[in-house]
Amino acid sequence: MNISDLEVFKSVATHKSISKAAVRLNYVQANVSNRIKKIESVFQTQLFYRTGRGVELTPKGKDFLEYAKKILALYEEMKQSIHHLPPAPDSLAVGATVITSNLHMSPIISLYHQLHPQVNLSLSTGTTEELTNAVLANELDGALVIDFDKEVKLAKEHIIDEELVLIMNASHPPLTSYKDLQNQTLLLLRSGCRYRAKLERWLTEEQIIPHKKIEFYTIENLLGCMRSGMGVALVSRSMSDKLVQEGWVRSYPIPKQYRKESIVFICKEEAVETLEPFVAIIKDYFRQYRS
């Protein structure tokens, strides 16, 4: 049992639902159920009653919750002390790319708010280029973006590496080769999206000219049109795995030289110390997400 197991337990207890906790934590529901079973096995006691509407804490579960809260609070205090993290600011304006925001930012923002409820938070979405310019212009304190080679006077903290894959509606005939993309409609986020730039560069270098391109401002609209069978898109494997599990998407690998992207957190050099508590939460979240 580890700290992330206690955080899962606390979330289930708070939401009184395994499915709601899974959504909030961005975990597969089976993963949450297995973690609860593991804790119950370690302590050889039932912590939840299963009901038709969700779950309720048993008397032992209520006791366990109080200890879990104390341990998690001490854990956070320890991190603050060891890393010499400064106090949280009064306000924090952060950004994230469209796909990263859709997949990950809700639990990150939620956890930060739980730990620092006095901070006024705001979240913006955009392309890597837009967010980088916003940080440079002091419109955002920091942002989660796709790593870039452009020389800018910003601090960059590596967060996680992502694999990119093609996805299309499972009802479509499967792709037999990349040349089949000539007969497909590309579903793209707006100009400035790093995934879009990589997909277009790959197809240009392979001399593959798709049938049509359709541009979207949000990932929700793009996926809505994909659900209706309109075309093919390039997304992270994190997003692809989630959609494949839902049963309506088929994914395909892309050539190795185009496959990897890194998510980094960017901010002004002078803001690095102030933003350390937020970045620490981001790193903890992604460690648990990959576990």
C-alpha positions in Angstrom: 0.0 0.0 0.0 1.3 3.5 -0.8 0.3 7.2 -0.7 -1.6 7.0 -4.0 -3.7 4.2 -2.6 -4.7 6.4 0.3 -5.6 9.2 -2.1 -7.8 6.8 -4.1 -9.5 5.7 -0.8 -10.1 9.3 0.2 -11.6 10.1 -3.2 -14.0 7.1 -3.1 -15.0 8.0 0.5 -15.6 11.7 -0.5 -17.7 10.9 -3.6 -19.4 7.8 -2.2 -18.9 6.2 -5.6 -16.1 4.2 -7.2 -17.1 5.4 -10.7 -17.1 9.1 -9.7 -13.7 8.7 -8.0 -12.4 7.1 -11.1 -13.5 10.0 -13.3 -12.1 12.6 -10.8 -8.8 10.8 -10.6 -8.7 10.0 -14.3 -8.3 6.2 -13.5 -9.9 3.2 -15.0 -12.8 2.1 -12.7 -11.3 -1.4 -12.3 -8.0 0.2 -11.1 -9.9 2.1 -8.3 -11.8 -1.1 -7.3 -8.6 -3.1 -7.1 -6.9 -0.5 -4.9 -9.8 -0.5 -2.5 -9.7 -4.3 -2.4 -5.9 -4.2 -1.8 -6.3 -1.9 1.2 -9.1 -4.1 2.6 -6.9 -7.1 2.1 -3.9 -5.5 3.9 -6.0 -4.6 6.9 -8.3 -7.6 6.7 -11.4 -5.6 7.2 -14.3 -4.2 5.1 -14.1 -0.4 4.6 -17.1 0.1 2.4 -20.7 -1.1 2.2 -21.7 -1.6 -1.5 -25.1 -0.1 -2.2 -27.3 0.4 -5.2 -26.4 4.1 -5.3 -22.6 3.7 -4.7 -20.7 3.0 -1.5 -20.9 4.0 2.2 -18.1 3.8 4.8 -18.3 1.1 7.4 -17.5 2.1 11.0 -13.9 0.8 10.4 -13.9 2.7 7.1 -14.7 5.9 8.9 -11.8 5.4 11.3 -9.6 4.6 8.4 -10.6 7.8 6.6 -9.5 9.9 9.6 -6.1 8.2 9.6 -5.8 8.5 5.9 -6.5 12.3 6.0 -3.8 12.7 8.7 -1.2 10.7 6.8 -1.9 12.6 3.5 -1.7 15.9 5.4 1.6 14.9 7.0 2.9 13.7 3.6 2.1 17.1 2.0 3.8 18.8 5.0 6.9 16.6 4.6 7.1 17.5 0.8 6.8 21.2 1.6 9.5 21.0 4.2 12.0 18.8 2.3 11.6 20.7 -0.9 11.5 24.1 0.9 8.5 25.0 -1.1 7.4 28.6 -0.8 3.9 29.5 0.3 1.2 29.5 -2.4 0.5 32.8 -4.2 -2.8 34.7 -3.8 -3.8 33.9 -7.4 -2.6 31.5 -10.1 -3.3 31.7 -13.8 -2.2 28.5 -15.6 -2.7 27.1 -19.1 -2.7 23.7 -20.8 -3.0 22.4 -24.3 -6.4 21.3 -25.4 -5.8 17.5 -25.1 -3.8 17.8 -21.9 -6.5 19.9 -20.4 -9.2 17.5 -21.5 -7.4 14.5 -20.0 -5.6 15.7 -16.9 -6.2 19.2 -15.6 -9.4 18.6 -13.7 -7.8 16.3 -11.0 -4.7 18.5 -10.9 -6.6 21.7 -10.3 -8.9 19.9 -7.9 -6.0 18.6 -5.8 -4.2 22.0 -5.8 -7.5 23.7 -4.7 -7.9 21.1 -1.8 -4.3 21.9 -0.6 -4.4 25.7 -1.2 -8.1 26.8 -1.0 -7.1 30.4 -0.5 -5.6 30.7 -4.0 -7.8 32.1 -6.8 -7.2 29.7 -9.7 -7.9 30.2 -13.5 -7.2 27.7 -16.3 -6.8 28.6 -20.0 -6.5 26.3 -22.9 -4.8 26.8 -26.3 -2.1 25.6 -28.6 1.5 25.4 -27.4 2.3 28.6 -29.4 -0.6 30.5 -27.9 0.2 29.4 -24.3 3.9 30.2 -24.7 3.2 33.7 -25.9 0.7 34.2 -23.0 3.4 33.2 -20.5 6.0 35.5 -22.2 3.4 38.3 -22.1 2.7 37.7 -18.3 -0.9 36.8 -19.2 -0.3 33.3 -17.6 2.0 32.3 -14.7 2.8 29.0 -16.3 1.5 26.4 -18.8 1.7 22.7 -19.6 2.7 22.5 -23.3 4.3 20.2 -25.8 8.1 20.6 -25.7 9.5 22.9 -28.4 12.9 23.7 -29.9 12.3 27.4 -30.3 14.7 29.6 -28.2 12.6 31.5 -25.6 13.6 32.9 -22.3 11.5 30.5 -20.2 12.2 27.8 -17.6 11.1 24.4 -18.8 10.4 21.4 -16.5 10.0 18.0 -18.1 6.8 16.3 -16.9 6.1 13.2 -19.0 6.7 11.7 -22.5 3.7 10.9 -24.6 3.3 8.5 -27.5 1.2 9.7 -30.4 -1.2 7.4 -32.4 -3.7 7.7 -35.1 -7.3 7.1 -34.2 -10.5 6.6 -36.3 -14.0 5.3 -35.8 -14.1 1.6 -35.3 -16.9 1.2 -37.8 -14.5 2.3 -40.6 -12.6 -0.3 -42.7 -9.2 -0.7 -41.0 -6.1 1.0 -42.4 -3.9 -1.4 -44.3 -1.1 1.0 -44.9 -0.3 4.7 -44.4 -1.2 5.3 -48.0 -4.8 4.7 -47.1 -4.8 8.1 -45.5 -5.0 9.6 -49.0 -8.7 8.6 -48.9 -9.4 9.9 -45.4 -10.5 13.3 -44.0 -8.0 14.6 -41.4 -9.6 16.0 -38.3 -7.3 18.7 -36.9 -7.1 21.2 -34.1 -6.4 24.7 -35.1 -3.0 26.0 -36.4 -0.4 26.1 -33.7 -1.2 22.6 -32.4 2.1 20.6 -32.2 0.2 17.4 -32.9 -1.2 18.9 -36.1 2.2 20.2 -37.2 3.8 16.8 -36.7 1.0 15.0 -38.6 1.2 17.4 -41.5 5.0 17.2 -41.6 4.9 13.4 -41.6 2.3 13.2 -44.4 4.2 15.8 -46.5 7.5 13.9 -46.1 5.7 10.7 -47.1 4.0 12.5 -50.1 0.6 11.5 -48.7 -2.2 14.0 -49.6 -5.3 13.4 -47.6 -8.8 13.7 -49.2 -9.8 16.7 -47.0 -8.9 18.6 -43.8 -11.4 19.9 -41.2 -10.2 22.2 -38.4 -11.7 22.3 -34.9 -11.2 24.7 -32.0 -11.9 22.1 -29.2 -11.1 18.5 -28.8 -14.7 17.8 -27.8 -16.0 18.9 -31.2 -13.2 17.0 -33.0 -14.1 13.8 -31.2 -17.8 14.4 -31.7 -17.3 14.4 -35.5 -15.0 11.4 -35.3 -17.8 9.6 -33.4 -20.0 10.2 -36.4 -17.4 8.7 -38.7 -16.0 11.8 -40.4 -12.2 11.0 -40.4 -8.9 10.3 -38.7 -6.9 12.3 -36.0 -3.6 12.2 -34.3 -3.8 12.1 -30.4 -1.8 11.0 -27.4 -1.9 7.3 -26.5 -3.4 8.4 -23.1 -6.5 9.7 -24.9 -6.5 6.8 -27.4 -6.5 4.2 -24.7 -9.5 5.8 -23.0 -11.5 6.0 -26.2 -10.5 2.4 -27.3 -11.8 1.2 -23.9 -15.1 2.9 -24.6 -15.3 0.7 -27.7 -15.8 3.1 -30.6 -12.3 4.0 -31.7 -9.5 2.0 -33.3 -5.9 3.2 -33.0 -2.8 2.8 -35.2 0.9 3.4 -34.5 2.8 6.0 -36.5 6.4 5.8 -37.6 8.9 5.9 -34.7 10.6 9.1 -35.7 7.2 11.0 -35.3 5.9 9.0 -32.4 7.2 10.8 -29.3 6.3 14.1 -27.8 7.1 15.5 -24.3 4.9 17.5 -22.0 6.8 20.3 -20.2 5.7 23.0 -17.8 6.9 26.5 -18.8 7.1 29.7 -16.8 9.3 32.8 -16.3 12.6 32.1 -14.6 11.6 34.5 -11.7 8.4 32.5 -11.1 10.0 29.1 -10.7 10.1 29.1 -6.9 6.6 30.5 -6.6 5.2 27.8 -8.9 7.0 24.9 -7.3 4.0 23.7 -5.2 1.9 23.6 -8.3 4.5 21.8 -10.4 5.0 19.3 -7.5 1.3 18.4 -7.7 1.6 18.0 -11.5 4.5 15.6 -11.1 2.8 13.6 -8.3 -0.3 13.3 -10.5 1.5 12.0 -13.5 3.5 9.5 -11.4 0.3 8.1 -10.1 -1.3 8.3 -13.6 1.4 6.0 -15.0 1.4 3.6 -12.1 
